[in-house]
Amino acid sequence: MNKQLCLEKLPYYNHLTDEQKHTILNHWVKKSYKKGQIIHGLSEECLGQFCVISGEIRAYIVSEDGREITLYRMRDNETCVISASCVISQITFETQLVAETDCEMYVLGSGVFSKLTEDNIYVKCYMYELLTKRFSRVMFVMQQIIFLGFDRRLASFLISEYETTNSIEIRMTHEQIAMHTNSAREVVARMLKRFSNDGLVEYKRGVIVLKDLQALYDIM
C-alpha cells in the first residue's frame, strides 16, 4: 500500500484541507519492525498515529508482578492512536505495543498529529472515536477475565480467530494462546485436551483444527 492510498483510507481524509493533506502525505514515514520488537511503551518514543500495512501488533499492559494482559490486536489497514499518548492527555496509564510478526506501517509523527487535532475538529473526533472503540475492547477483555470461565474465554478466542482468518486451522502454540487469552500455558493445555476429548478440536504441535464450530459457539 502506498502513502496516498493509506491516507485516503483515513475516515477524516475528506474533511482535510488541501494543505493538511499535503502535510500528512509529506510526513507519513514508513517503518519496519521485527517480530518481538517493542513498538511503543517503556522507553520507546511517542510515535503518533500509525496505519498498519502488514503484520500483526499486540497491545497490552503489564501488572506490578510482570504479568502481561493482552488488550487487543491490530492487523492490516488498522490504525492506532494509543501510540500518541503524549498527545492525548486523557491516557494516564502505560499501554505497550509489540510486533507479533514482522510488521510494516506508516507513521504520522506526534507533532504533526497534535497540530491536526488542534486545527481540525474531524481529526479530533476521529481520535476520540477510535479511543472509545479501543477502550470498549479493553472493558470486554476485563469482563471476560473477571466473570467468564476459561472454557468460554477459550471458545470465544478460537471462534474469533476463525472469523478473522476464515480458516478452521489456528497456527498457534499453547503459550501464544495463553498470552492472548490472559491465562497460563498449563490451563490452555488442559482445556484444549478437554475440547479434544469432546470432539470440538484436534490439536498437534503448533496447529489447532476446529472440528465442531457450532459446539464452540454454544460454549461462548
Disulfide bonds with the S-S distance in Angstrom:
Cys46-Cys86 1.86
